[in-house]
């Protein structure tokens, strides 16, 4: 991310499943945009281009993955800088503002104003996050396979002990998962 002095517009996005709320502030904290936006690439790009006419735009999201992925991708394609305000920083910043109501409009303003006044709270949304997301997905597959394996072994053990209860003593521990034992069970 660029240093905060090169940013002219701070666009806070409180992302949602079907629509986001966007609040844009200039360097002095004046609102230049404050509206809901649909989760549509064309609408997001239109707003980003409109704000770029005022200067360099920093788009800040509260969730960089899942529902925040489209606004981040569109902002990058439009040439905007992108940042992420972590949840803990967001909650702490929200305590500094009056009111307790949690609304999308308020959250978008807090995200933008926090980025403007406290840029050290932001995290960069790197393109390497795509690699990290792919690794998380692969790791999730590994977890799913491990759970399936455990579920299958437990089911097999349950069925065998229903048929012949003393098998539970014979197949104590991990004996049941050994290849020769499984081959014997399959064969007989």
NORVEN-V184131 format. One record per pair of residues at least 24 apart in sequence whose ideal C-beta (glycine too) atoms are under 10 Angstrom apart, sorted by the first residue. I is the first residue (numbers start at 1). GAP is how many residues later the second one is. D is the distance in Angstrom with one decimal. If there is no record, write none. Layout:
I,GAP,D / I,GAP,D
This chain:
1,57,7.3 / 1,59,9.8 / 1,80,5.8 / 1,81,7.8 / 1,82,5.6 / 1,83,9.7 / 1,114,9.7 / 1,118,8.0 / 1,121,6.6 / 1,122,8.8 / 1,123,5.1 / 1,124,8.7 / 1,125,9.7 / 2,54,7.3 / 2,56,7.8 / 2,79,5.9 / 2,81,9.9 / 2,117,9.8 / 3,116,8.0 / 4,54,8.3 / 4,111,8.1 / 4,112,7.6 / 4,113,9.2 / 4,114,9.4 / 4,115,4.2 / 4,116,9.1 / 4,118,9.0 / 5,114,9.5 / 6,49,9.1 / 6,50,5.9 / 6,52,9.2 / 6,75,8.8 / 7,48,7.9 / 7,49,5.4 / 7,50,7.6 / 7,51,4.5 / 7,73,10.0 / 7,74,6.9 / 7,76,9.4 / 7,108,8.2 / 7,109,8.1 / 7,112,8.2 / 8,24,9.7 / 8,43,8.8 / 8,44,9.1 / 8,46,6.0 / 8,47,2.6 / 8,48,4.9 / 8,49,7.2 / 8,50,8.7 / 9,24,8.3 / 9,39,9.8 / 9,42,5.0 / 9,43,7.9 / 9,44,9.6 / 9,45,5.4 / 9,46,5.8 / 9,47,7.1 / 9,48,4.6 / 9,49,7.0 / 9,50,9.2 / 9,71,8.9 / 9,103,8.9 / 9,107,9.5 / 10,41,9.8 / 10,47,8.1 / 10,48,5.4 / 10,49,8.7 / 10,50,6.7 / 10,71,9.9 / 10,73,9.0 / 10,101,8.5 / 10,102,4.6 / 10,103,7.6 / 10,104,8.9 / 10,105,4.7 / 10,106,4.5 / 10,107,9.2 / 10,109,9.1 / 10,112,9.9 / 11,36,7.9 / 11,37,7.7 / 11,40,6.1 / 11,46,5.8 / 11,47,6.8 / 11,48,4.9 / 11,49,6.8 / 11,50,9.5 / 11,60,9.4 / 11,64,8.2 / 11,69,7.7 / 11,70,9.8 / 11,71,9.9 / 11,72,9.9 / 11,97,8.7 / 11,100,8.8 / 11,101,6.3 / 11,104,8.7 / 12,46,9.4 / 12,47,8.4 / 12,48,5.2 / 12,49,8.3 / 12,50,8.1 / 12,71,9.8 / 12,73,7.9 / 12,78,10.0 / 12,95,7.8 / 12,96,4.6 / 12,97,6.5 / 12,98,7.1 / 12,99,3.2 / 12,100,3.1 / 12,101,7.3 / 12,102,7.8 / 12,103,6.6 / 12,104,8.9 / 13,24,7.8 / 13,31,8.9 / 13,34,9.7 / 13,46,6.4 / 13,47,6.8 / 13,48,5.0 / 13,49,7.3 / 13,50,9.2 / 13,55,7.5 / 13,58,5.5 / 13,59,9.2 / 13,62,8.7 / 13,69,10.0 / 13,72,9.8 / 13,91,9.7 / 13,94,9.4 / 13,95,6.4 / 13,98,6.9 / 13,99,8.6 / 14,46,10.0 / 14,47,8.4 / 14,48,5.9 / 14,49,9.0 / 14,54,9.9 / 14,76,9.4 / 14,88,9.8 / 14,89,8.7 / 14,90,4.6 / 14,91,7.9 / 14,92,8.4 / 14,93,4.0 / 14,94,4.3 / 14,95,8.8 / 14,96,8.6 / 14,97,6.4 / 14,98,9.7 / 15,24,8.4 / 15,46,5.5 / 15,47,6.3 / 15,48,5.2 / 15,49,9.0 / 15,51,8.7 / 15,52,5.1 / 15,53,4.4 / 15,54,9.2 / 15,55,8.6 / 15,56,6.3 / 15,57,9.2 / 15,89,9.2 / 15,92,9.7 / 15,93,9.3 / 15,96,9.7 / 16,46,10.0 / 16,47,9.3 / 16,51,6.6 / 16,52,9.6 / 16,88,6.7 / 17,49,9.0 / 17,50,5.6 / 18,49,9.1 / 19,24,9.2 / 19,85,8.4 / 20,24,8.0 / 20,27,9.8 / 20,41,8.4 / 20,42,9.7 / 20,47,8.3 / 20,48,8.5 / 20,50,9.1 / 20,51,6.3 / 20,84,7.8 / 20,88,7.8 / 21,82,8.2 / 21,83,3.7 / 21,84,5.5 / 21,85,8.9 / 21,86,7.1 / 21,87,4.3 / 21,88,8.9 / 21,90,9.5 / 22,25,6.3 / 22,26,9.6 / 22,29,9.1 / 22,37,8.8 / 22,49,8.8 / 22,82,9.5 / 22,83,9.7 / 22,86,6.0 / 22,89,9.6 / 22,90,8.6 / 23,37,9.9 / 23,81,9.3 / 23,82,7.0 / 23,83,9.0 / 23,84,8.7 / 23,85,3.8 / 23,86,4.5 / 23,87,8.6 / 23,88,7.4 / 23,89,4.9 / 23,90,8.3 / 24,24,9.9 / 24,26,9.3 / 24,27,5.6 / 24,30,8.4 / 24,33,7.8 / 24,34,9.7 / 24,35,9.3 / 24,84,9.0 / 24,85,9.8 / 24,88,6.5 / 25,84,7.8 / 25,86,9.9 / 25,87,4.7 / 25,88,6.1 / 25,90,8.4 / 25,91,5.5 / 25,92,9.5 / 26,25,9.8 / 26,28,7.0 / 26,29,8.1 / 26,90,8.6 / 27,28,8.6 / 27,89,7.1 / 28,88,9.0 / 29,80,10.0 / 29,83,9.0 / 29,84,6.6 / 29,87,6.4 / 29,88,7.9 / 31,78,7.8 / 31,81,8.7 / 31,82,9.9 / 32,80,10.0 / 33,75,9.8 / 33,79,9.4 / 34,71,7.0 / 34,74,7.5 / 34,75,7.4 / 34,78,9.2 / 35,70,9.1 / 35,73,9.5 / 36,68,7.2 / 36,69,8.2 / 36,72,9.1 / 37,34,8.2 / 37,71,9.8 / 39,28,7.5 / 39,31,6.2 / 39,32,8.2 / 40,30,8.6 / 40,34,9.3 / 41,29,6.7 / 41,30,9.3 / 41,32,8.3 / 41,33,5.4 / 41,36,8.7 / 42,32,9.0 / 43,31,9.2 / 44,26,7.1 / 44,27,5.7 / 44,28,9.9 / 44,29,9.2 / 44,30,4.4 / 44,31,7.5 / 44,33,9.6 / 44,34,8.3 / 45,29,5.4 / 45,30,8.8 / 45,32,7.3 / 45,33,5.7 / 46,28,9.9 / 46,32,9.5 / 47,24,9.8 / 47,27,9.4 / 47,28,9.8 / 47,31,9.3 / 48,26,6.7 / 48,27,5.8 / 48,28,9.9 / 48,29,8.7 / 48,30,4.1 / 48,31,8.2 / 48,32,5.5 / 49,29,6.1 / 49,30,9.2 / 49,31,9.4 / 51,27,9.3 / 51,29,8.1 / 52,26,6.9 / 52,27,7.0 / 52,28,7.1 / 56,24,8.1 / 56,25,7.0 / 57,24,7.0 / 57,25,9.6 / 58,24,7.5 / 58,25,5.9 / 58,54,9.0 / 58,57,6.3 / 58,58,8.8 / 58,61,8.8 / 58,64,8.4 / 59,24,7.2 / 59,25,9.8 / 59,52,9.9 / 59,53,9.7 / 59,56,9.4 / 59,66,9.1 / 60,24,7.0 / 60,25,5.5 / 60,48,9.3 / 60,51,5.2 / 60,52,6.6 / 60,54,7.9 / 60,55,4.5 / 60,56,9.3 / 60,59,9.7 / 60,61,9.8 / 60,62,6.5 / 60,63,9.8 / 60,65,9.3 / 61,24,7.4 / 61,50,7.7 / 61,64,7.5 / 62,24,8.5 / 62,25,7.2 / 62,27,9.7 / 62,28,5.8 / 62,45,6.9 / 62,46,8.7 / 62,48,9.2 / 62,49,5.8 / 63,24,8.4 / 63,27,10.0 / 64,59,8.2 / 64,60,9.8 / 64,61,4.9 / 64,62,9.7 / 64,65,6.6 / 64,69,9.6 / 65,60,9.5 / 65,64,7.8 / 65,67,9.4 / 65,68,6.7 / 65,71,8.8 / 66,67,9.6 / 68,57,8.7 / 69,56,9.8 / 69,60,9.3 / 69,61,9.3 / 69,64,8.5 / 72,53,5.8 / 72,57,8.7 / 73,57,9.7 / 75,50,9.2 / 76,49,8.7 / 76,51,8.1 / 81,43,9.2 / 81,44,9.4 / 82,40,9.8 / 82,42,7.9 / 82,43,4.7 / 82,44,9.2 / 82,45,9.8 / 83,28,9.3 / 83,32,6.2 / 83,36,8.2 / 83,38,9.4 / 83,39,4.1 / 83,40,6.9 / 83,41,6.6 / 83,42,6.5 / 84,27,9.7 / 84,31,9.8 / 84,37,10.0 / 84,38,6.6 / 84,39,4.6 / 84,40,7.4 / 84,41,4.9 / 84,42,9.8 / 84,45,9.1 / 85,25,8.6 / 85,26,5.3 / 85,27,9.4 / 85,29,6.0 / 85,30,6.7 / 85,33,9.4 / 85,36,6.4 / 85,37,6.0 / 85,38,7.6 / 86,35,7.6 / 86,36,8.6 / 86,37,6.0 / 88,33,9.3 / 89,25,7.1 / 89,29,8.1 / 89,31,9.4 / 89,32,4.2 / 89,33,8.1 / 89,34,8.6 / 90,24,7.3 / 90,31,8.5 / 92,26,9.6 / 92,29,8.2 / 93,24,8.9 / 93,25,7.1 / 93,28,7.0 / 149,28,8.3 / 150,27,9.6 / 152,25,9.5 / 153,24,5.5 / 153,29,9.6 / 156,26,8.6 / 156,29,7.9 / 160,25,7.8
